[in-house]
Amino acid sequence: MNDSRRLWRSDEHKWIAGVCGGIADFLGWTPTSVRVLYVLISVCSVAFPGILAYLILWFVMPRQLNISRGSPHTGAGGSSQSG
């Protein structure tokens, strides 16, 4: 399976956990449009089901691994090469 079509939590388009960004990447939409749609659906459903769905997806969706960037977690100090 092509990795670009897998459902991942996005590290690139992340605000909270990357769920909406990952869904946007999967569908080929902009992250903003998915977030706006999510908020509208959540408000219309009294917010609780939307919050619950987001939390479930946060734990169920795997995190996107960017091999070209190295480790997904880099320290605040970061390493730099000089020379």
MOZIJO-V523918 format. One record per residue. N is the residue number from 0. RES is the residue in three letters. OMEGA is omega in whole degrees, -180 to 180 (none if undefined). Layout:
# MOZIJO-V523918
n=N res=RES omega=OMEGA
n=N res=RES omega=OMEGA
This chain:
# MOZIJO-V523918
n=0 res=MET omega=-180
n=1 res=ASN omega=-177
n=2 res=ASP omega=-179
n=3 res=SER omega=179
n=4 res=ARG omega=177
n=5 res=ARG omega=180
n=6 res=LEU omega=-179
n=7 res=TRP omega=166
n=8 res=ARG omega=-174
n=9 res=SER omega=172
n=10 res=ASP omega=-177
n=11 res=GLU omega=-178
n=12 res=HIS omega=-171
n=13 res=LYS omega=170
n=14 res=TRP omega=179
n=15 res=ILE omega=-179
n=16 res=ALA omega=180
n=17 res=GLY omega=-178
n=18 res=VAL omega=-179
n=19 res=CYS omega=177
n=20 res=GLY omega=178
n=21 res=GLY omega=177
n=22 res=ILE omega=178
n=23 res=ALA omega=178
n=24 res=ASP omega=-179
n=25 res=PHE omega=-177
n=26 res=LEU omega=-178
n=27 res=GLY omega=179
n=28 res=TRP omega=173
n=29 res=THR omega=178
n=30 res=PRO omega=180
n=31 res=THR omega=-180
n=32 res=SER omega=178
n=33 res=VAL omega=179
n=34 res=ARG omega=179
n=35 res=VAL omega=178
n=36 res=LEU omega=178
n=37 res=TYR omega=-180
n=38 res=VAL omega=179
n=39 res=LEU omega=179
n=40 res=ILE omega=180
n=41 res=SER omega=-180
n=42 res=VAL omega=-180
n=43 res=CYS omega=-179
n=44 res=SER omega=178
n=45 res=VAL omega=171
n=46 res=ALA omega=-174
n=47 res=PHE omega=179
n=48 res=PRO omega=179
n=49 res=GLY omega=178
n=50 res=ILE omega=179
n=51 res=LEU omega=178
n=52 res=ALA omega=180
n=53 res=TYR omega=-180
n=54 res=LEU omega=178
n=55 res=ILE omega=179
n=56 res=LEU omega=179
n=57 res=TRP omega=-178
n=58 res=PHE omega=-176
n=59 res=VAL omega=-178
n=60 res=MET omega=177
n=61 res=PRO omega=179
n=62 res=ARG omega=179
n=63 res=GLN omega=178
n=64 res=LEU omega=178
n=65 res=ASN omega=-177
n=66 res=ILE omega=-178
n=67 res=SER omega=179
n=68 res=ARG omega=-177
n=69 res=GLY omega=-177
n=70 res=SER omega=179
n=71 res=PRO omega=178
n=72 res=HIS omega=174
n=73 res=THR omega=-179
n=74 res=GLY omega=-179
n=75 res=ALA omega=179
n=76 res=GLY omega=179
n=77 res=GLY omega=177
n=78 res=SER omega=178
n=79 res=SER omega=179
n=80 res=GLN omega=177
n=81 res=SER omega=174
n=82 res=GLY omega=none
